[in-house]
């Protein structure tokens, strides 16, 4: 008897699980029933109304009342998300994006196993539910027991009704609570007869087919058993704390794992469901292994294998594909490495009676060679007819060219032996046959080689072993020789076929490794995101024989979908967006927008995703798990290259930012200092001029005018100096930001020199400059204003370094396809080590003339190089300092026209 106020163990566990779900975020609750009509939706809505009245943020994302009055009454007052029309002729569907935008605490989603209409993001509603859970939105949903993937075979066997809509067991494993809505079969049949489940003619059809007392009793038993197993698992996990990485035996299970071996058999899915039920009952992990032997597979076999492996993942199994020419050794080796609790393998029902001379079957070999690991061979009863048909097709699938080639080779060897046998003897004929069989093993299928071996043995016996032209062997040594020949020929053919299969596997692996290494080497020397993507497209096309497109991220880190417009349709772009945001493949051969022709795979890097790669494989080609793994490897290599370029660009931006900050600080200090000098001159002269005007000094008029003129001259000189500094700053800024572009036009070189002299006449006092220009100089295509600014800056730079009696020489001459300008003074020059740094920004000679912001020569270099020319500073042998620069006559540097100055000291 339960004490009053004390919770039952079941209620305590339910509340504990609910509290755990509330702490971890989204709550996932499944209302499970044995069949339609037991009241799952009603129970979900009734509890939702109670929780909503207590303040829970809850919305009805999708509920179909099916005209039931009680259900409609419970829906009144609850917030509902409007449904979405999936397409013409299709019913309304759950508006997933609207629920994600609303972001409630709990979303009610009826009919978990429902298949969505065309055009929806996911083909199945349970995938919509998983996306809501990943977004942090709790979900309450309903489903019947027959839709559970691992129960599908049992339900079909009991009810003889196929189950088309299924929910993976991995979805159930994520549920925080599975609540069974139970109803005796008699009451459900009564509700059905009263029209509370279906209406009209559908009632009689349901009663005659699915809703029979036997079926409902069996489904109820399955439901109760499943919920009991789930409760047991949840209790175990709750007690152990459900710690990640804890082995099954420490969580209360039996230890190890259930290992299911699958291949291309149509029984594979049934076998996997059987293994899932066994693993769940034993509370151990489910493992799936496929052994790749190197044999060629048809597209149908590849499609069946891909479906089997996909189902294994849906059932929560870990899947591994391994290479081995022997399936049994591969399975046993993996089971030993894994420490498997049991091996599950299919036992074909092809042979009703065992023949002792038949080779042992796969299941028999596994039992004999399993090294103590139990083997469960599951009989393939319900698929016996399809397996027989598959075996019949396999037996008739020997290509005619292989058979004809084998027989032709045997006939050719026979002719050669008939010709040579009198000389070499009939035993030597066997060597010729054996050589032919060995060569055939390298080129033909194993069955063709075996047929050739048996045919050659018969021909050798009939045509060469005495007595000839009979199958009688009179000598014992001949009989032993024939037996040895048959043994060697058969083993040689089988060995050669295995070697060929292994060689095929090695060739695939080798070609992939070679292609991967070639791609890595090519991408390592490629710069620029677009260039990397273009190079990678070539390698991906070679690897997959498909059309390839890369969508990369934009500067903000978001996917740049514009790069795929015009090539990718709307479905493909939506799949690309989903793959980028969720980090999982989407599109073809996936469960997100599978109707798309493109398979989209995210490009994962260490610091986030850098884009998406899309593949459009030819129609009819199967996208296998092996290809997906190969795509993942290649995508990782490209992601590394793209991330390297992104990080390099970020490093360059950071360097530019640091350099900008450094130059900005230098500029502020330099300009502040340099502007003070001319400003002080201007202010001092202006103050003195004002005082002279207000208070005459008493000197004569001529002296007074002279003094005032000197003051005015100082003001003008200081203002011009300020103007020069400001103009250099503005010009440098415009050039580096691209705001000032070259305006090329034909100019007379003499006019350029004259304009520069006119601008610097005051600083150089006219006569101190010597003008040197060759006769008949051609016109120069350049930006006149900028070139004059270069010459003016060089003349101003030379002026303070020359004494009053020294000369500044300005000249221009033609050298090849360029004009070379020279500005030379007779000053002390600069130390030789500083020549390499003289054109750097804000660089000033340590012992140079005071004044200047250190921008003049740097600006000159920028202007000259923008014209395609070059500039340098040299120390002449007879003293002084010279700066010369070249400008191409055409306004741009042509190959072979002018390569710049040679290093060294000018003569």
C-alpha positions in Angstrom: 0.0 0.0 0.0 1.4 3.4 -1.0 1.9 5.9 1.7 -0.2 9.0 1.4 1.8 11.9 -0.1 4.6 9.6 -1.3 5.4 9.4 -5.0 5.4 6.0 -6.8 8.7 5.0 -8.4 7.2 5.5 -11.9 6.0 9.0 -11.0 9.3 9.9 -9.4 11.2 8.7 -12.5 8.9 10.6 -14.8 9.3 13.9 -12.8 13.1 13.4 -12.7 13.3 13.0 -16.4 11.1 16.0 -16.9 13.3 18.1 -14.7 16.4 16.9 -16.6 14.8 17.9 -19.8 13.9 21.3 -18.4 17.5 21.8 -17.3 19.1 20.8 -20.6 16.8 23.0 -22.7 14.3 21.5 -25.2 11.8 18.8 -24.0 11.0 16.0 -26.3 8.0 14.0 -25.4 6.3 11.2 -27.4 2.7 10.1 -27.0 2.8 6.4 -28.2 -0.2 4.3 -29.1 -0.8 0.9 -30.5 -3.0 2.2 -33.4 -4.9 5.2 -34.6 -7.9 6.2 -32.4 -6.5 5.3 -29.0 -6.5 9.0 -28.0 -2.8 10.1 -28.4 -3.7 13.5 -29.8 -6.4 14.0 -27.3 -4.1 13.2 -24.4 -1.4 15.5 -25.8 -3.8 18.5 -26.1 -5.4 17.9 -22.7 -2.0 18.1 -21.0 -1.0 21.0 -23.2 -4.0 23.0 -22.0 -3.1 22.4 -18.4 0.5 23.5 -18.9 -0.6 26.5 -21.0 -2.9 27.7 -18.1 0.2 27.6 -15.8 2.0 30.0 -18.1 4.0 27.6 -20.4 4.8 29.2 -23.7 3.2 26.6 -25.9 2.0 26.7 -29.5 0.2 24.2 -31.8 2.6 23.8 -34.7 0.6 21.0 -36.4 -2.5 19.1 -35.3 -5.0 17.5 -37.6 -8.3 17.0 -35.7 -9.8 14.8 -38.5 -13.3 16.3 -37.7 -13.3 15.0 -34.1 -15.4 17.3 -32.0 -13.5 16.6 -28.7 -10.2 17.4 -30.4 -11.5 20.7 -31.8 -12.7 21.7 -28.4 -9.3 21.1 -26.9 -7.7 23.2 -29.6 -9.8 26.3 -28.8 -7.8 28.9 -27.0 -4.4 27.5 -27.9 -2.1 29.5 -30.1 -1.8 27.9 -33.5 0.9 28.4 -36.2 -0.8 28.7 -39.7 -0.1 25.7 -41.9 2.0 25.9 -45.1 0.9 24.8 -48.6 3.6 22.6 -49.9 2.5 22.7 -53.6 -0.4 22.4 -56.0 -2.4 19.3 -55.3 -0.7 18.6 -51.9 -2.2 19.1 -48.5 -1.1 21.7 -46.0 2.1 21.0 -44.0 3.9 22.1 -40.9 5.4 25.6 -41.4 8.9 24.8 -40.0 10.3 28.3 -40.5 7.4 30.0 -38.8 7.8 27.8 -35.7 11.6 28.6 -35.7 10.8 32.3 -35.9 8.2 32.1 -33.1 10.6 30.0 -30.9 8.1 28.8 -28.3 9.1 26.7 -25.3 7.0 23.7 -26.6 5.6 23.0 -30.0 2.9 20.4 -30.5 3.5 18.4 -33.7 1.0 15.6 -34.4 1.8 12.5 -36.6 5.6 12.1 -36.2 5.8 9.5 -39.0 4.1 11.7 -41.6 5.7 12.1 -45.0 5.9 15.7 -46.1 4.7 16.9 -49.5 6.9 17.9 -52.4 8.9 21.1 -52.1 9.3 20.8 -48.3 12.8 21.1 -46.8 12.6 17.6 -45.2 10.8 14.6 -46.7 9.8 13.4 -43.3 8.1 15.2 -40.4 10.4 13.6 -37.8 13.3 15.5 -39.5 11.3 18.8 -38.9 11.0 17.7 -35.3 14.8 17.1 -35.0 15.5 20.5 -36.4 13.2 22.1 -33.9 15.0 20.2 -31.1 18.4 21.3 -32.4 17.1 24.9 -32.3 16.3 24.6 -28.6 12.5 24.2 -29.1 10.7 21.5 -27.1 8.4 19.2 -29.0 5.4 17.0 -28.0 4.4 14.6 -30.7 2.3 11.5 -31.4 3.1 8.2 -33.2 1.9 4.6 -33.4 4.1 1.6 -32.6 4.0 0.2 -36.1 5.9 3.2 -37.3 9.0 2.4 -35.2 11.7 1.3 -37.6 12.9 -1.7 -35.6 9.3 -2.9 -35.2 8.4 -2.7 -38.9 9.2 -6.4 -39.7 7.4 -7.7 -36.6 4.3 -5.6 -37.4 4.2 -6.7 -41.0 4.7 -10.4 -40.0 1.8 -10.1 -37.4 -0.7 -8.0 -39.3 0.3 -8.8 -42.9 -0.1 -5.1 -43.6 3.0 -3.2 -45.0 4.3 -0.2 -43.1 5.4 2.5 -45.4 6.0 5.4 -43.0 8.7 4.7 -40.4 10.6 6.6 -37.7 14.2 5.7 -36.9 14.8 4.3 -33.5 17.5 7.0 -33.0 14.7 9.5 -32.8 13.0 7.6 -30.0 16.3 7.4 -28.2 16.4 11.2 -28.0 13.0 11.4 -26.3 12.9 12.6 -22.7 9.7 10.7 -22.1 7.6 8.2 -24.0 4.1 8.1 -22.7 2.0 5.1 -23.7 -1.7 5.9 -24.4 -3.2 2.5 -23.8 -6.7 1.3 -24.7 -8.1 -2.2 -24.7 -8.8 -3.6 -28.2 -12.5 -4.0 -27.5 -12.9 -0.3 -26.6 -10.9 0.8 -29.7 -13.1 -1.4 -31.9 -16.2 0.2 -30.3 -14.9 3.7 -30.9 -14.2 2.7 -34.5 -17.7 1.3 -35.0 -19.2 4.5 -33.5 -17.3 6.7 -36.2 -14.9 8.3 -33.7 -11.8 7.2 -35.6 -12.8 7.0 -39.3 -16.0 8.0 -41.1 -18.1 6.5 -43.8 -16.9 3.5 -45.9 -13.4 3.8 -44.3 -14.9 2.2 -41.1 -15.7 -1.1 -42.8 -12.4 -1.2 -44.6 -10.5 -0.7 -41.4 -12.5 -3.4 -39.5 -11.9 -5.9 -42.3 -8.1 -5.3 -42.6 -5.9 -3.7 -40.0 -8.3 -3.2 -37.1 -8.9 -6.9 -36.2 -8.9 -8.1 -32.6 -5.9 -10.3 -33.3 -3.9 -7.5 -34.9 -4.8 -5.0 -32.1 -3.9 -7.5 -29.4 -0.5 -8.1 -31.0 0.1 -4.4 -31.5 -0.8 -3.7 -27.8 1.6 -6.4 -26.7 4.4 -4.8 -28.8 3.6 -1.4 -27.4 3.7 -2.5 -23.8 6.9 -4.4 -24.4 8.6 -1.5 -26.1 7.6 1.0 -23.4 8.8 -1.4 -20.8 12.2 -1.7 -22.5 12.4 2.1 -22.8 11.6 2.5 -19.1 14.3 0.0 -18.2 16.9 1.8 -20.4 15.9 5.2 -18.9 16.2 3.9 -15.4 19.6 2.5 -16.1 20.8 5.8 -17.6 19.3 7.8 -14.8 21.0 5.7 -12.2 24.4 5.8 -14.0 24.1 9.5 -14.8 24.1 8.8 -18.5 27.8 9.8 -18.7 29.2 10.1 -22.2 31.9 7.6 -23.0 30.8 5.1 -20.3 31.0 1.6 -21.7 27.7 -0.4 -21.8 28.6 -2.8 -19.1 29.2 0.0 -16.6 25.7 1.3 -17.4 24.1 -2.0 -16.4 24.3 -3.8 -19.7 26.0 -7.0 -20.7 29.1 -5.4 -22.2 30.5 -5.4 -25.7 28.2 -4.8 -28.6 26.0 -6.6 -31.1 27.8 -6.7 -34.5 25.6 -7.0 -37.6 27.4 -7.8 -40.9 25.6 -6.5 -43.9 26.2 -6.4 -47.6 24.1 -6.0 -50.7 21.4 -8.5 -49.7 17.8 -7.4 -49.7 17.5 -9.1 -46.3 20.0 -6.6 -44.9 17.4 -4.2 -43.5 15.4 -7.0 -41.8 18.7 -8.3 -40.3 19.5 -4.8 -39.0 16.2 -4.4 -37.3 16.6 -7.8 -35.7 20.0 -6.8 -34.4 18.6 -3.5 -33.1 16.0 -5.3 -31.1 18.6 -7.7 -29.7 21.0 -4.9 -28.8 18.2 -2.9 -27.1 17.2 -5.9 -25.1 20.8 -6.6 -24.0 21.4 -2.9 -23.3 24.5 -2.8 -25.5 25.6 -0.8 -28.5 24.7 -1.7 -32.1 27.6 -2.0 -34.5 27.4 -2.5 -38.3 30.2 -3.7 -40.5 30.4 -4.1 -44.3 33.4 -5.9 -45.9 34.5 -4.5 -49.2 36.1 -7.4 -51.2 36.9 -5.5 -54.4 34.4 -7.3 -56.5 32.5 -5.1 -59.0 29.0 -4.2 -58.0 26.0 -3.2 -60.2 24.2 0.0 -59.6 21.3 -1.9 -58.0 23.7 -3.6 -55.5 25.3 -0.3 -54.7 21.9 1.3 -54.1 20.8 -1.6 -51.8 24.1 -1.3 -49.9 23.7 2.4 -49.4 20.1 1.9 -48.2 21.3 -0.8 -45.7 24.0 1.4 -44.3 21.7 4.4 -44.1 19.2 2.3 -42.1 22.0 1.1 -39.8 22.6 4.8 -38.9 18.9 5.4 -38.4 18.8 2.6 -35.9 21.6 4.2 -34.0 24.4 1.9 -35.1 28.0 2.8 -35.7 28.9 1.9 -39.2 32.3 0.8 -40.5 33.4 -0.3 -44.0 36.6 -2.3 -44.1 38.7 -3.9 -47.0 39.3 -7.6 -47.1 39.2 -10.3 -49.8 37.6 -12.7 -47.3 34.3 -11.5 -45.7 34.5 -14.0 -42.8 38.0 -13.0 -41.8 37.0 -9.3 -42.0 33.9 -9.7 -39.8 35.7 -11.9 -37.3 38.7 -9.6 -37.1 36.5 -6.6 -36.5 34.4 -8.5 -33.9 37.6 -9.4 -32.0 38.9 -5.9 -32.2 35.6 -4.5 -31.0 35.1 -7.2 -28.3 31.6 -7.9 -29.7 29.1 -9.7 -27.5 27.5 -11.4 -30.5 27.8 -11.5 -34.3 24.5 -11.4 -36.3 24.5 -12.6 -39.9 21.9 -13.6 -42.4 21.3 -17.3 -43.1 20.0 -17.6 -46.7 17.1 -20.0 -47.2 18.3 -21.0 -50.7 19.3 -24.6 -50.0 16.4 -26.6 -48.4 18.8 -29.6 -48.0 22.4 -29.5 -47.2 24.8 -31.3 -49.5 28.0 -32.4 -47.9 30.0 -31.7 -51.0 28.8 -28.0 -51.1 31.3 -25.4 -49.9 30.4 -24.1 -46.4 28.1 -21.1 -46.3 29.1 -17.7 -44.9 27.1 -18.4 -41.6 28.7 -21.8 -41.2 32.2 -20.4 -41.7 31.5 -17.6 -39.1 30.3 -20.2 -36.6 33.5 -22.2 -37.2 36.0 -19.3 -37.2 34.4 -16.8 -34.8 37.0 -17.5 -32.1 34.5 -18.1 -29.3 32.2 -15.1 -30.2 28.5 -16.3 -30.4 27.0 -16.1 -33.9 23.3 -15.6 -34.5 22.4 -16.7 -38.1 19.0 -15.2 -38.8 17.0 -17.2 -41.3 15.8 -15.2 -44.3 12.4 -16.8 -44.5 10.2 -13.9 -45.8 12.7 -13.0 -48.4 13.4 -16.5 -49.8 11.8 -15.8 -53.2 13.7 -12.6 -53.8 17.0 -14.3 -52.8 16.4 -17.2 -55.2 15.7 -14.7 -57.9 18.9 -12.8 -57.0 20.9 -16.1 -57.1 19.4 -17.0 -60.5 20.4 -13.6 -61.9 23.9 -13.9 -60.4 24.3 -17.4 -61.9 23.3 -16.0 -65.3 25.3 -12.8 -65.0 28.6 -14.2 -66.4 29.4 -11.8 -69.2 29.5 -13.6 -72.6 32.8 -11.9 -73.6 34.5 -13.4 -70.6 33.2 -16.9 -71.3 34.1 -16.7 -75.0 37.6 -15.4 -74.2 38.2 -18.2 -71.8 37.1 -20.9 -74.3 39.0 -19.2 -77.1 42.2 -19.2 -74.9 41.7 -22.9 -74.1 41.2 -23.8 -77.8 44.3 -21.8 -78.8 46.4 -23.5 -76.1 45.0 -26.9 -77.3 46.1 -26.1 -80.9 49.6 -25.1 -79.7 49.9 -28.4 -77.7 48.8 -30.5 -80.6 51.5 -29.0 -82.7 54.2 -29.2 -80.0 53.3 -32.3 -78.1 55.3 -34.7 -80.3 58.4 -32.7 -79.4 57.8 -31.7 -75.7 55.7 -34.6 -74.5 52.1 -34.7 -73.2 53.1 -33.8 -69.6 54.6 -30.6 -70.9 51.2 -29.8 -72.5 49.8 -29.3 -69.0 52.3 -26.5 -68.3 51.0 -24.7 -71.4 47.5 -25.1 -70.2 48.4 -23.9 -66.7 50.2 -20.8 -68.0 47.1 -19.9 -70.0 44.8 -20.4 -66.9 47.1 -18.1 -64.8 47.0 -15.4 -67.4 43.2 -15.7 -67.7 43.0 -15.2 -64.0 44.4 -11.7 -64.4 41.9 -10.6 -66.9 38.6 -12.5 -66.5 36.1 -13.2 -63.8 36.7 -16.1 -61.5 33.8 -18.2 -62.9 35.2 -17.9 -66.4 38.6 -19.0 -65.2 37.2 -22.0 -63.4 35.3 -23.1 -66.6 38.5 -22.7 -68.6 40.4 -24.8 -66.0 37.9 -27.7 -66.1 37.7 -27.5 -69.9 41.5 -27.6 -70.3 41.7 -30.6 -67.9 39.1 -32.5 -69.9 40.9 -31.7 -73.2 44.3 -32.7 -71.8 42.9 -36.0 -70.7 41.0 -36.7 -73.9 43.6 -35.5 -76.4 47.0 -36.1 -74.8 47.0 -38.6 -71.9 47.3 -42.2 -73.2 45.1 -43.8 -74.3 44.3 -40.8 -76.4 40.8 -39.8 -77.5 39.3 -41.4 -74.4 38.7 -40.3 -70.8 40.3 -43.5 -69.6 43.7 -43.2 -67.7 45.7 -46.3 -67.6 48.7 -45.2 -65.6 48.6 -44.2 -62.0 51.1 -41.4 -62.4 49.0 -39.9 -65.2 46.0 -39.9 -62.9 47.9 -38.2 -60.1 49.2 -35.7 -62.6 45.7 -34.9 -63.8 44.5 -34.5 -60.2 47.4 -32.2 -59.4 46.8 -30.2 -62.6 43.1 -29.7 -61.7 44.0 -28.7 -58.2 46.7 -26.2 -59.3 44.6 -24.8 -62.1 41.6 -24.2 -59.8 43.6 -22.7 -57.0 45.6 -20.6 -59.5 42.4 -19.2 -61.0 40.9 -18.4 -57.6 44.2 -16.9 -56.3 44.5 -14.8 -59.4 40.9 -13.5 -59.0 41.6 -12.6 -55.4 44.8 -10.9 -56.5 42.9 -9.0 -59.1 40.2 -7.9 -56.6 42.9 -6.8 -54.1 44.7 -5.0 -56.9 41.5 -3.2 -57.8 41.1 -2.1 -54.2 44.7 -1.0 -54.1 44.4 0.8 -57.4 41.4 2.8 -56.1 43.1 3.7 -52.9 46.3 4.5 -54.7 44.7 6.7 -57.2 42.8 8.5 -54.5 45.9 9.1 -52.4 47.7 10.3 -55.5 44.9 12.6 -56.5 44.7 13.9 -52.9 48.5 14.5 -52.7 48.4 16.3 -56.1 45.5 18.5 -55.0 47.2 19.4 -51.7 50.4 20.3 -53.5 48.5 22.4 -56.1 46.4 24.2 -53.5 49.4 24.9 -51.3 50.9 27.1 -54.0 47.6 28.9 -54.9 46.6 32.2 -53.4 43.2 33.8 -53.5 39.9 32.2 -52.5 38.5 32.2 -56.0 41.7 30.7 -57.4 41.7 27.9 -54.8 38.1 27.1 -55.5 38.7 27.0 -59.3 41.7 24.6 -58.9 39.8 22.4 -56.5 36.9 22.1 -58.9 39.2 20.5 -61.5 40.3 17.8 -58.9 36.8 17.2 -57.7 35.6 16.7 -61.2 38.3 14.1 -61.8 37.5 12.3 -58.5 33.8 12.1 -58.9 33.0 12.5 -62.6 30.5 15.1 -61.7 29.7 18.8 -62.1 31.2 20.8 -59.2 30.4 24.1 -57.7 31.9 25.9 -54.7 30.0 28.5 -52.7 32.4 30.3 -50.3 31.8 32.7 -47.5 31.7 36.5 -47.9 33.8 38.9 -45.8 31.1 38.9 -43.1 31.5 35.1 -42.7 28.1 34.3 -44.3 27.6 32.0 -47.3 27.8 33.9 -50.5 24.9 32.5 -52.5 25.4 34.9 -55.4 28.4 32.7 -56.5 25.9 29.9 -57.3 23.1 31.8 -58.9 22.5 30.9 -62.5 24.1 27.5 -61.9 22.3 26.2 -58.8 18.5 26.2 -58.7 16.4 27.3 -55.7 16.3 23.8 -54.1 20.1 23.5 -54.4 20.7 26.9 -52.9 18.3 26.1 -50.0 20.2 22.8 -49.5 23.5 24.7 -49.6 22.2 27.2 -47.0 21.1 24.3 -44.8 24.4 22.4 -45.2 26.3 25.6 -44.3 24.2 26.5 -41.2 23.9 22.9 -39.8 27.2 21.5 -40.9 25.6 18.3 -42.4 25.2 17.2 -46.1 22.0 18.2 -47.8 20.4 17.7 -51.2 20.6 14.5 -53.2 21.2 11.3 -51.4 20.4 13.0 -48.0 17.2 13.5 -46.1 17.1 17.3 -46.5 15.7 18.5 -49.9 16.6 15.1 -51.5 14.7 16.1 -54.7 17.5 18.4 -55.6 19.9 17.3 -58.3 22.9 18.6 -56.3 24.6 17.0 -53.3 25.9 19.7 -51.0 28.6 19.2 -48.4 29.9 21.7 -45.9 33.5 22.8 -45.9 34.5 22.5 -42.2 37.6 24.3 -41.0 39.1 24.6 -37.5 37.7 28.0 -36.9 34.3 27.5 -38.6 32.8 26.7 -42.0 34.4 28.4 -45.0 31.8 27.4 -47.6 29.9 24.5 -49.3 30.8 22.2 -52.2 28.1 21.0 -54.5 28.2 17.9 -56.8 25.7 17.0 -59.6 26.3 13.4 -60.4 24.9 11.9 -63.6 21.4 10.6 -63.5 21.1 6.9 -62.5 24.4 6.9 -60.5 24.2 5.8 -56.9 25.9 8.0 -54.3 27.5 5.5 -51.9 28.8 5.8 -48.4 32.3 5.2 -49.8 32.0 8.2 -52.0 30.6 10.3 -49.2 33.7 9.4 -47.1 36.0 10.2 -50.0 34.2 13.5 -50.5 34.6 14.3 -46.8 38.4 13.7 -47.1 38.7 15.9 -50.1 36.5 18.6 -48.6 38.7 18.7 -45.5 41.8 19.3 -47.7 40.1 22.1 -49.6 38.9 23.6 -46.3 42.4 23.7 -44.9 43.6 25.6 -48.0 40.7 28.0 -47.9 41.1 28.6 -44.2 44.8 29.2 -44.8 44.0 31.9 -47.3 41.3 33.4 -45.0 43.8 33.5 -42.1 46.5 35.0 -44.4 44.1 37.7 -45.5 43.2 38.4 -41.9 46.9 38.6 -41.0 47.5 41.0 -43.9 44.6 43.1 -42.7 46.0 43.0 -39.2 49.4 44.0 -40.5 47.9 46.9 -42.5 45.9 48.0 -39.5 49.0 47.9 -37.3 51.0 49.7 -39.9 48.2 52.3 -40.4 48.1 52.9 -36.6 51.9 53.2 -36.5 52.0 55.6 -39.5 49.1 57.5 -38.1 50.9 58.0 -34.8 54.1 59.1 -36.7 52.1 61.3 -39.0 50.4 63.0 -36.0 53.7 63.6 -34.3 55.5 64.7 -37.4 52.8 66.9 -38.8 52.1 68.5 -35.4 55.8 69.3 -35.2 56.3 70.5 -38.8 53.2 72.6 -38.9 54.3 74.5 -35.8 57.4 75.9 -37.5 55.7 77.7 -40.4 52.8 78.6 -38.2 55.2 80.2 -35.8 56.7 82.2 -38.7 53.3 83.2 -40.0 52.0 84.2 -36.5 55.2 86.0 -35.6 55.5 88.0 -38.8 51.8 88.8 -38.8 52.0 90.1 -35.2 55.0 92.2 -36.0 53.3 93.5 -39.1 50.2 94.4 -37.1 52.3 96.2 -34.4 54.2 98.1 -37.1 50.9 99.3 -38.7 49.5 100.3 -35.3 52.7 101.9 -33.9 55.1 103.3 -36.5 58.7 102.7 -35.6 59.8 106.2 -36.6 62.2 105.1 -39.4 62.1 106.7 -42.8 59.4 105.5 -45.2 61.8 103.4 -47.4 63.2 101.5 -44.5 59.7 101.0 -43.1 58.3 99.6 -46.4 61.3 97.3 -46.6 60.8 96.0 -43.2 57.1 95.4 -43.8 57.9 93.7 -47.1 60.2 91.3 -45.3 57.5 90.5 -42.8 55.0 89.9 -45.6 57.6 87.7 -47.3 58.0 85.6 -44.2 54.2 85.2 -44.0 54.1 84.1 -47.7 57.0 81.7 -47.3 55.5 80.1 -44.2 52.0 79.8 -45.9 53.6 78.1 -48.9 55.4 75.7 -46.7 52.2 74.9 -45.0 50.5 74.5 -48.4 53.2 72.1 -49.5 52.9 69.9 -46.5 49.1 69.7 -46.8 49.3 69.0 -50.5 51.8 66.1 -50.0 49.5 64.7 -47.3 46.4 64.9 -49.5 48.2 63.5 -52.5 49.6 60.5 -50.6 46.2 59.8 -49.2 44.4 60.0 -52.5 46.9 57.8 -54.3 47.0 55.1 -51.6 43.2 54.9 -51.4 42.7 55.0 -55.1 40.7 58.3 -55.0 43.2 59.9 -57.4 43.6 58.1 -60.7 46.2 58.9 -63.3 45.1 61.3 -66.1 47.5 60.5 -68.9 48.0 62.9 -71.7 50.8 63.9 -74.0 53.2 66.5 -72.4 56.3 68.3 -73.5 59.2 67.4 -71.0 60.5 71.0 -71.2 57.1 72.3 -70.1 57.2 69.9 -67.1 60.6 71.3 -66.0 59.5 74.9 -66.5 56.3 74.4 -64.4 58.3 72.9 -61.6 60.8 75.7 -61.7 58.0 78.3 -61.6 56.5 76.6 -58.5 59.9 76.6 -56.6 61.2 80.0 -57.9 61.0 81.5 -54.4 62.8 78.6 -52.6 65.6 78.4 -55.3 65.9 82.1 -56.0 65.8 81.5 -59.8 69.4 81.6 -60.9 70.6 78.8 -58.7 69.1 76.2 -61.0 70.9 74.8 -64.1 68.5 73.5 -66.8 69.8 70.6 -68.9 67.6 69.0 -71.5 68.3 67.1 -74.7 67.1 68.5 -78.0 64.1 66.9 -79.8 62.8 65.0 -76.8 59.6 63.1 -77.6 56.4 63.9 -75.9 55.7 62.0 -72.6 52.3 60.4 -71.8 51.9 61.2 -68.1 49.8 62.9 -65.5 51.2 66.4 -65.8 50.1 67.7 -62.4 51.6 64.7 -60.5 54.9 64.7 -62.4 55.3 68.5 -61.8 54.7 67.7 -58.1 57.5 65.1 -58.2 59.9 67.6 -59.7 58.8 70.4 -57.3 59.3 68.1 -54.3 62.8 67.1 -55.5 63.8 70.7 -56.1 62.5 71.8 -52.6 64.4 68.9 -51.1 67.6 70.0 -52.9 67.2 73.8 -52.0 68.1 73.7 -48.3 71.1 71.4 -48.9 72.8 73.7 -51.3 74.8 76.8 -50.2 74.0 80.3 -51.6 76.7 80.0 -54.3 76.0 76.3 -55.2 74.0 75.1 -58.1 71.0 72.7 -58.4 71.2 70.8 -61.7 67.9 69.8 -63.3 68.0 67.6 -66.4 66.1 65.2 -68.6 67.3 62.8 -71.3 66.0 59.8 -73.2 67.1 56.3 -72.4 65.5 53.6 -74.5 61.7 53.7 -74.2 61.8 56.1 -71.2 62.7 59.6 -70.2 65.1 60.0 -67.2 64.8 63.1 -65.0 67.7 64.1 -62.7 67.9 66.5 -59.8 71.4 67.0 -58.3 72.8 69.3 -55.7 76.2 70.1 -54.3 75.3 69.5 -50.7 76.9 67.1 -48.2 74.5 64.3 -49.3 73.4 61.6 -46.9 75.2 58.7 -45.3 75.4 55.7 -47.7 73.6 53.2 -45.3 70.5 55.5 -45.4 70.1 55.4 -49.2 68.1 52.2 -49.0 65.5 53.8 -46.6 65.3 57.4 -48.0 62.0 56.8 -49.8 60.2 55.4 -46.8 57.3 57.3 -45.3 58.3 59.8 -42.6 62.0 58.9 -43.1 64.4 61.8 -42.5 68.2 61.9 -42.5 69.6 62.0 -39.1 72.0 64.8 -39.9 69.8 66.4 -42.6 68.4 69.9 -42.9 65.7 70.5 -40.2 62.1 70.8 -41.3 59.9 68.7 -43.6 57.4 65.9 -42.7 59.4 63.1 -44.4 56.6 62.6 -47.0 58.0 64.3 -50.0 60.3 61.6 -51.3 57.9 58.8 -50.4 55.2 60.6 -52.4 57.6 61.0 -55.3 58.2 57.2 -55.3 54.5 56.5 -55.2 53.8 58.7 -58.2 56.7 57.5 -60.3 55.8 53.8 -59.7 52.1 54.4 -60.5 53.3 55.5 -63.9 55.3 52.3 -64.4 58.6 54.0 -63.7 61.3 53.7 -61.0 63.2 56.1 -58.8 66.5 56.0 -57.0 69.0 58.1 -54.9 72.7 58.0 -55.6 75.9 59.6 -54.3 78.0 61.0 -57.2 81.7 60.3 -57.1 82.6 64.0 -57.0 80.2 64.7 -54.1 76.7 66.0 -53.7 73.5 64.1 -53.9 71.3 63.1 -56.9 67.8 61.7 -57.3 66.8 60.4 -60.7 63.6 58.8 -61.9 62.4 57.3 -65.2 59.0 57.4 -66.8 58.0 55.2 -69.8 57.1 57.3 -72.9 53.9 55.4 -73.4 52.6 56.1 -69.9 53.1 52.4 -68.9 56.0 50.0 -68.7 56.2 47.7 -71.8 58.2 44.4 -71.6 61.7 44.9 -72.7 61.5 48.7 -73.0 63.0 49.8 -69.8 64.0 47.8 -66.8 65.0 50.5 -64.4 68.4 51.7 -63.1 71.4 49.7 -62.3 72.7 49.6 -58.8 75.8 51.4 -57.8 77.2 54.9 -57.4 76.5 57.4 -60.2 79.5 58.7 -62.2 
